Amino acid sequence: MKSRRGTIAAITAAVAAYLEEEAKALAPAVPQVGPAVAFSPWGSSGREEIMRMRMLWQRRIVSR
């Protein structure tokens, strides 16, 4: 009876290990995050100026 219990325990452990390996293999890979880009007020003000000029061009207030 002991050998049968040992065999069942070994099979159960092997199946559990297999299922764990499969779960790890199928899990989506975690993307590596690059360094954070610092906020630059210069870029923001430049985009605002471009939008302001486009608005004026559309209203024909400023010539190109």
C-alpha positions as CSV (number, residue, x, y, z in Angstrom):
1,M,0.0,0.0,0.0
2,K,2.9,2.4,0.7
3,S,4.3,2.1,-2.8
4,R,0.9,2.9,-4.2
5,R,0.6,6.0,-2.0
6,G,4.2,7.0,-3.0
7,T,3.4,6.6,-6.7
8,I,0.2,8.7,-6.4
9,A,2.1,11.4,-4.5
10,A,4.8,11.4,-7.1
11,I,2.3,11.6,-10.0
12,T,0.4,14.4,-8.2
13,A,3.6,16.4,-7.6
14,A,4.7,15.9,-11.2
15,V,1.3,17.1,-12.6
16,A,1.3,20.1,-10.2
17,A,4.8,21.1,-11.3
18,Y,3.8,20.7,-15.0
19,L,0.8,22.9,-14.5
20,E,2.9,25.5,-12.8
21,E,5.4,25.5,-15.6
22,E,2.7,25.9,-18.2
23,A,1.1,28.8,-16.3
24,K,4.5,30.6,-16.2
25,A,5.1,30.0,-19.9
26,L,1.6,31.3,-20.9
27,A,1.7,34.3,-18.6
28,P,2.2,37.5,-20.6
29,A,5.7,38.9,-20.5
30,V,6.1,42.1,-18.4
31,P,7.2,44.9,-20.6
32,Q,10.3,46.7,-19.4
33,V,9.6,50.3,-18.6
34,G,12.1,52.8,-19.8
35,P,13.2,55.9,-17.9
36,A,10.5,58.5,-17.3
37,V,10.6,61.6,-19.5
38,A,10.7,64.8,-17.5
39,F,8.1,67.4,-18.3
40,S,9.5,70.4,-20.2
41,P,7.5,73.7,-20.1
42,W,9.3,74.8,-23.2
43,G,7.7,72.1,-25.3
44,S,4.3,72.9,-23.9
45,S,4.6,76.6,-24.6
46,G,5.8,76.0,-28.1
47,R,2.8,73.8,-28.9
48,E,0.5,76.5,-27.5
49,E,2.2,79.1,-29.6
50,I,1.7,77.0,-32.8
51,M,-2.0,76.5,-32.0
52,R,-2.4,80.2,-31.4
53,M,-0.8,81.1,-34.7
54,R,-2.9,78.5,-36.6
55,M,-6.0,80.0,-35.1
56,L,-4.9,83.5,-36.2
57,W,-4.1,82.2,-39.7
58,Q,-7.5,80.6,-40.0
59,R,-9.1,83.9,-39.1
60,R,-6.8,85.7,-41.6
61,I,-5.6,88.0,-38.9
62,V,-1.9,87.2,-39.5
63,S,-0.3,86.5,-42.9
64,R,1.9,83.4,-43.3
